[in-house]
């Protein structure tokens, strides 16, 4: 272990996190957040972040997807930055910690290095990835996926995506001044490695009474867009026996999504979006759309659960026997991601040194993160801290100031450990 006496300022970290969340994107009640990507609230917090990073001597650039890279120079002139990345956007009714903690902790690391006049070998960079949540423009972890070049949705296709108000993503970036000219491509704007501090968003660390999660991988996931079709009709005059009600069939299919996951125990499956063509009280729905989110430990298990689910769909359609039908389109996916042993080592050594082995836990992430895409093209790992009651994507999301500080300290120590290993030639 490379020992150092550097300590992050946990009080400053928490104060900055709370104050910026209160100013930009706070819901009117409680501690909830609505800071959708590329909105005015997102612009304001981005502007603040860029100014803070520049005040610390960082070089700041913005790429073609609005990703912000703020790098503090190192002594080596031929090394790429050791990155600390996450996101500042939230769900429409989210909390103050998901993603936001990772960016604020990265800023705290930069502040700590700056005020102690620490020279690192590699540049140390903060990265704010655009549209991680996919809440405004469809497609989670979007900009990190483009940067990795491994996503099935390339730059130009992302630019053309529209939000519910019809605003193009490219136009939204231009409107807030964050359509950069740096290529969104790791081959032209690369990283030495990528670390991400994040709240767990689940109950395991709290249940096991652990302080730090050493994340070794991210489970695989796929989304499927389902279209159910029937025959529109009058709700008062069409006999029950003669109906082809798309919504009734869809309701059975949605239940089958849950039942398939429960019975198989392969993973989890969720329907979180559903819409009817007519949405009229007096009309039998002719068309219904919904999206299935399937997540399992491995890609093979994802495919197996999907196959079981669609086999059950076919059985239900046969049982209905009324002319309703369905079709499937795979709308998004994230392959299982295995993190690099060097980054995992850096996190493990730092976490154990800080809190002791008994307070750490190796674990797999069950949620998607930008680190899943960065791991495709550069060494990557993550640090988890506990989420109270496992709640996330919810205004009640909460992680204690103490755990936030422990996570930030682990991040600082892991970055310095990795930097020393690169300088010594052992990584």
N, C-alpha and C positions, 0 to 999 in steps of 0.2 A: 504493500500500500504506500502510495506517495502521500505522506502526511503534509498537511498545511494548517495554518492557524486561521485561515480565512473563514469568516462567518457571515452568512447572509443576515440581513436585518429583517427579521420576521415581522416586526411591528410595522416597518415601512411597507413591506410586501402587502400585508393585509389592508393597511390604510389606503394604499394606492389602488388595490383591487376594488375595495368598497366604494371609494370616491369616484372612480371612473365609471363603475357600474351605475352609481346613483345619477351621474350626469348624462350618460349616453346610453339610452335604451331601457331604462327602468320602467316597469309597469307601475300603474298608479297606486297599487296596493301591495304591501309586503315587499319581498326581496326578489320578485320575479323579474325576468328580462325578456324583452323583445328587441333584439338587435339583429335584424335580418341583413344578410350580406348585401353590400353595395348600396345601402340606404344612407340617408343623411346622418343617422346615428352612427353607422359604420364609418362614414367619412370622418366624422368628428373624432372618434376614438383613434382612427388611423392617423389623422393629422397630429394628434397629441403624441402618439407613439413615435412617429417619425421625428418629431422635434426632440423628444426625450433621448432617442438613440443618437441623433446628431450631436446633442449636447455632451454625450459621452465619447465623442470622437469616432463614431461609427460612419462608415460609408454606406449610404442607403441607395438601393435600386429597386425598381418596381418592374415586374415582368408583364407579359402580354395577357396574363390572367389575373392581374392585380395583386399577385403575391408580393409581399414586402420582404426584402432581404437586407438586414442591417448588420454589417460586419465590422467588428473591432479588429484592427490590423494585428497580425502577429509578427514575429521577427523573421520567419521564413517567408521568402518571396515567391516560392514555387508550390505552396501548399494551398489546397482548397479549405474553406471554413469548416470547423466543427460546429454543427448547427444545433440549435435548440428551437424546435418548432411546435406550433399548435395553431389555434384559430381564435378569433374574437367574435365571430358570428354565433347566434343562438337560434334555438327553436322559437316559434311564435309566442309560446308561454314557457320559457325555459328558466334556468337559474343563473347564478353568478360564477359558477366554477367550471362547468363543462367547457373545455378549450381555453377559456379566459385565464384560468390559473396557469396554464402552461406558458402562455405568452407573458403574463405578468411575472412569473418566476424567472423566465429567461431575461427579462429586463432587470430584475433584481440581481441576477448573476452578473450582468454587464455593469451595473452600478457598483457592485462589490469589487470587481476587478479594477474598475476605473478609480475609485476612491482610495484603493490600496496600491495604485501604480504598479499593478502586476503585468509583467510581460509574458505573453504566451508564445509558444512556437508557431502554432497554427492560428490563423484568424479565428475568432469566435463570433458566431452569427446568431442573431434572433431571426426567426422566420414566422411571419403571419400568413398562413395559407388561406386563400379565398374560398368561400362557399363550402366549408367542410360539412355543414349541416344539410345542405340540399333543401332547405326549407323554403327558399324563395325561388331558386332555379333548380329544377329537378335533376338530381344526381349528387349523391353524397361524396365527400372527399374529392370534389371535382377537380380543383386546380392542382392539387398534388398529383392526381392521376394524369393530368395533361403533362405536368412537368416530368413525370417519370417516363412518359411516352408509352406506357404499358396499358393505359386505359383504352377501352373500346370507343370512347367518345373523344375525338381529337379537338384541337384548339378551335378550328373554324366552326365545328358543330356546336361547341359550347357557346361561342359568340352568338349563335343564332337562336339559342334557347330563350323563351319568353316566360315572364312571370304571369301571375293571374291577371294583372292589369294590361298585359300585352307588351311590356317593356322588354326589349332585347337585352341580353346580358352585356354585350359589347357596348351598347348605348348607356347602360347603367354605369359601367366602369368609366366611360368618358364623362358622364354627367358629374361624377364626384371627383374626377381628376386622378383616377387610379388605373387608367389603361396605359401601362408602361411600354417601353420600347425594347426592354431586355427580352431575349427569346425565352419562352417558357419551355425549356428543354434542358434536362440535366447534363446533356453532352456539351452545352455551351455555357451553362451556369451551374456548375456542379458543386457537390458538397463532399467533404472528407468523410463525414458520418452524420447521423441524425439522432438526437435524443429528444424524447417528448415526455414531459411530466403531465399527468392527467389524473383526474379523479377516477376511481374505479367504475363508478356508475352501477355498481352492484353491491351485494351484501357480504361478500366473502371475507374481506379483510376485517370488517367490523365484527362479523360473527366469530372469526378465529382470533380476534383480539391482536391483530398484527398492525404495525405502523407503516410498513413499506412493502409494496408489491414489486417484485422483480419480474417484468413481463418478458416472456420468451417467444410469444407468437400471438397472432390474431386469427380467430377462427374464420372459415370460409363462409361466404354468404352470397345469395342470389335473390333478385327481385323478379317477379313475374307479373305482367299486366294481363288481367283476365277480362274478356268481354263476353257477357252472357246475353243471348238474344232470344226474344219471344215474339209475341204478337200484341200490339197495342189494342186496347179495347175499352169500352165504356164500363165503368165500375158498377153501374146499376143494372145494365141490360144484358151483359154477357154472362151466361150461365156458368156456374163454378166448374162443372164437368168439362166445359169446352174452352177453358182458358189455357193460354201459354204464357204464364206470368213469369217474366224474367227475374223479378225481384224475389219471388218465392224460391225459384231454383237457385238463385245466387245465395240466398240465406242458407240453403242446405249445403252448398259448396263451401261457404265460409266456415260453417260448423265442421265440415270434413277436414279443413285445414288444421283446425285445433285437434280434432280427434286423431288424425294421422300422426301428428307430432307426439301426442300423449301415448298412443298405443305402441309406436315404434321405439320411443325413447332415443331417437337418433339425434335430436336437437330441438330447436324451437322454431315455431312458425307463427306469423302474425299477419292479420289483415288490419291495416290502420287507415286505409283510404277506400271509400266506396261512394259511388255516385249513380243516380238514376237519370235517364234521358229526360223524362218528362217532369218528375217531381210534382205531380198534380194529384190531389186527393181523389179526383173523380176519374182517373185514368189508370188502367192496368199497365204497368211499365213494360215497354217493349225492349229496353236495353239497359243493362247495368254494367258498370265498370268497377273493378276493385284490384288492389295490388297485394300480392303475397310476398312477404319477407321471410325467407328461410335461412337459418344460420345453424351450422354444425361445426364440429371440431375439425373435420377434414372436407376437402372438396368432394370426395367420393360419397361421403355421408350426406352432403347437401343434395347431390344428384339422386341418391337412393330415396331420400325423403320426398323429393319432388316427384319421382316416379310413383311412389306409393300414393301420394296425394292425388295425382292426375288419374291414376287407376280408380281411385275412389270416386273422382268426378265422373268418370265414364259410367260407373255403376249407378250413380244417382241420376244421370241423364236418362239411362235406360229405365230406371224405376219410374221417373216422371212420365215418360212416354207421351208427352204432350206437344212435341215440336220445339221445345226450348233446346238450345245448344250453347256451346261455349268454344272460345278459341284462346290460345295462349301466345303471348309474346314475351320473351325474356327482355326485361327493360334495363337491368343493371346487375353488375356482379363484382365481387371482390374475392379473388382467390385466397386460400389460406396462406398466411405469411409467417415464415419462420425467421426470427431475428438473429442477427449475427453474433457469434460467440464472443467476439472482442467487445462489442457494446454491452452485451449481457454481463460479461465479466466486469466491465467498468461500473455498471450499476450495482452488481452484487457486492463487489469489494467495498464500494462507497457506502452502501446501505448497511452492511454488516458492521463496518467500522463505526458508523454513526449510532445505530440503535441496537446492535447485537444480533446474532443469528436468530435468536428466538423471537425477535420482533419482525422478521422478514418472511416473505412467502413467495416462492416461484409460482407464476400463474399465467394462464392464457387469457388474452382479452376476448371477451364475448361481444364487444361493440367494435365497430369499424373506426379507424383513425387514419390521419394522414400518414402516420408512420408505416402503415401497411403498404402504401405505394412507394414511399422512399426506400423501404427495405428491398424493393425490386432492383434498385440501382446503386445503393450505397449502404454500408454497414449501419444498422439501426437497432435501437431498443427503446423501451418505455419504462417509466417509473409510475406506479400507481400509489395513490394515497386513499384512505377510506372515505366512503360516502355514507353519511348518516342514513340508516334504514335502507340503504341501497337505492335511494331515490335519485333520479336524474331526469332530464327533459321535463322538468316540473319546477314551479316557483319555490317549492320547499327543498330543493337541492341544497345540501350543506356539507361542507368539510371544515373542520375546526381550524382556527388560525395556527394552532400548534402543528397540526398535520400538514398544513400548507407550507409552513416554514421547514419542516423536516423534508418534505419533498423537494423544496428549492435547494436545501443544503445538499441533498443527495445529487441533485442535478449539477450543482457547482462542482462537487467533488468528482463526479463521473467525468465531466468535461475535462477537468485538470488531469485526472488519471489517464484519460485517453490521449490528451495532448502530450503528456510525458512519455507515453509508450510510443507515439509517433516520432517524437524527437529522438528517442533512444534507439529507434529502428526495430523495436520488438512488435509493433503493429504495422 
